[in-house]
């Protein structure tokens, strides 16, 4: 995915499943030495194994352009899921996104994240790649439903001006 979003990334090594399987004798021995049982493979650090296939510069670009986490307006550090479908996904409680007026993105803004906006019970209430459109069109319908189910929680009329919160109500 980063290969298509970052200029020059097409020159990076192919780390697809097929390419890794074809070159397993080249990269795996250093990482599987001493592993004798199936349970040992659960402790195998594949992230570092794959990062050793990249140069220092490529690792720096990867950290900058495809972070593992995103700090949302409430201050929470939320993991980005790169394995959930075709597009990187951020699953976050709706109230933690109040005040944000643009869809979060990676790859220097070239790849917007798919947002799974969650209820206070961590159930998806909206899935979108356009947060502005959701705030303008869909939020008020979702707010009516959530306000009835979660009356103690904070449901402002203007999500742009509202304070984001991890709690039921902002401090």
C-alpha positions in Angstrom: 0.0 0.0 0.0 2.8 2.4 0.9 4.4 1.4 -2.4 1.6 3.3 -4.2 1.3 6.3 -1.9 4.9 7.4 -1.4 7.0 8.5 -4.4 10.1 6.3 -4.8 8.7 3.4 -2.7 8.4 1.2 -5.8 12.2 0.7 -5.5 11.7 -0.8 -2.0 12.1 -4.6 -1.6 9.0 -6.6 -2.2 7.7 -7.8 1.2 4.6 -9.5 -0.1 3.8 -13.0 1.2 4.8 -14.5 -2.2 8.1 -12.7 -2.4 9.0 -13.6 1.2 8.1 -17.2 0.6 10.3 -17.2 -2.5 13.3 -15.8 -0.6 12.8 -17.5 2.8 16.3 -19.1 2.7 17.8 -15.6 2.4 16.1 -13.8 5.3 14.7 -16.4 7.7 17.7 -18.3 9.0 18.9 -15.5 11.3 15.4 -15.1 12.8 14.5 -18.8 13.3 17.8 -20.1 14.7 17.1 -21.9 17.9 13.4 -22.2 17.4 12.5 -25.9 17.8 8.8 -25.9 18.8 5.7 -24.4 17.2 5.1 -22.3 20.3 8.5 -20.6 19.7 7.3 -19.2 16.4 4.7 -17.1 18.2 7.5 -15.1 19.7 9.2 -14.5 16.4 9.6 -10.8 15.8 8.5 -10.5 12.2 8.3 -6.7 12.3 12.0 -6.5 13.0 12.8 -9.3 10.5 11.1 -7.3 7.8 12.6 -4.0 8.8 16.1 -5.5 8.4 15.3 -5.8 4.7 15.0 -2.0 4.5 17.8 0.6 4.6 18.1 3.1 7.4 16.6 5.8 5.1 13.7 3.5 4.2 13.0 2.7 7.8 12.9 6.4 8.6 10.4 7.0 5.7 8.3 4.1 6.9 8.1 5.5 10.4 7.2 9.0 9.1 4.8 8.0 6.3 3.1 4.9 7.8 3.1 5.3 11.6 1.8 2.5 13.8 -0.4 4.8 15.9 -2.1 8.1 15.6 -2.7 10.7 18.4 -6.4 11.8 18.1 -7.8 15.1 19.4 -8.6 13.6 22.8 -4.9 12.8 23.3 -5.4 9.0 23.0 -2.8 7.1 21.0 -4.8 4.8 18.7 -3.3 2.0 16.7 -3.7 2.1 12.9 -4.8 -1.2 11.5 -3.0 -1.9 8.2 -4.4 -5.4 7.8 -8.1 -4.6 7.9 -8.9 -4.5 4.2 -7.4 -2.4 1.4 -7.1 0.8 3.4 -5.4 1.6 6.7 -8.1 1.8 9.4 -8.5 3.8 12.6 -11.1 2.5 15.1 -11.8 5.3 17.6 -14.6 6.4 19.8 -16.7 9.2 18.1 -16.3 11.5 21.1 -12.5 11.4 20.8 -12.7 13.0 17.3 -14.7 16.1 18.2 -13.0 19.3 17.1 -11.2 17.6 14.1 -12.1 19.3 10.8 -10.2 17.0 8.4 -9.9 13.2 7.9 -6.6 11.9 9.4 -4.3 10.6 6.8 -0.9 9.0 6.3 1.8 9.2 3.6 2.1 12.9 3.9 -1.6 13.4 3.5 -1.9 11.3 0.3 -3.8 8.4 1.9 -6.8 9.2 4.1 -7.5 6.7 6.9 -10.8 4.7 7.0 -12.4 5.8 10.2 -14.5 3.4 12.2 -16.2 5.7 14.6 -17.3 3.8 17.7 -20.1 4.3 20.3 -19.1 4.5 24.0 -19.5 0.7 24.0 -16.9 0.4 21.3 -19.4 -0.7 18.6 -19.1 0.9 15.1 -21.7 3.6 14.5 -20.2 5.0 11.3 -17.5 4.0 8.8 -16.1 6.9 6.6 -13.2 8.2 4.8 -14.7 11.7 4.8 -15.0 13.1 8.3 -16.1 16.5 7.2 -19.0 15.1 5.3 -19.9 12.9 8.3 -19.9 15.9 10.6 -22.1 17.9 8.2 -24.6 15.2 7.1 -24.5 12.1 9.2 -23.5 13.1 12.7 -26.9 14.6 13.7 -28.7 11.4 12.9 -26.1 9.3 14.7 -26.2 11.7 17.6 -30.0 11.3 18.1 -29.6 7.5 18.3 -26.5 7.6 20.6 -28.0 10.3 22.9 -31.0 8.0 23.5 -28.8 5.0 24.3 -26.0 6.9 26.2 -27.7 9.8 27.9 -24.9 10.4 30.3 -22.4 11.0 27.5 -21.5 14.2 25.8 -23.3 14.8 22.4 -22.7 18.4 21.3 -24.7 20.2 18.5 -21.5 21.4 16.9 -18.8 18.7 16.7 -16.3 21.1 15.2 -16.3 23.4 18.2 -16.8 20.6 20.8 -14.0 19.5 23.1 -12.8 15.9 22.4 -13.0 13.6 25.4 -12.2 10.0 26.5 -14.7 10.3 29.3 -18.5 10.4 29.4 -18.3 14.2 29.6 -15.4 16.6 29.1 -13.7 18.0 32.2 
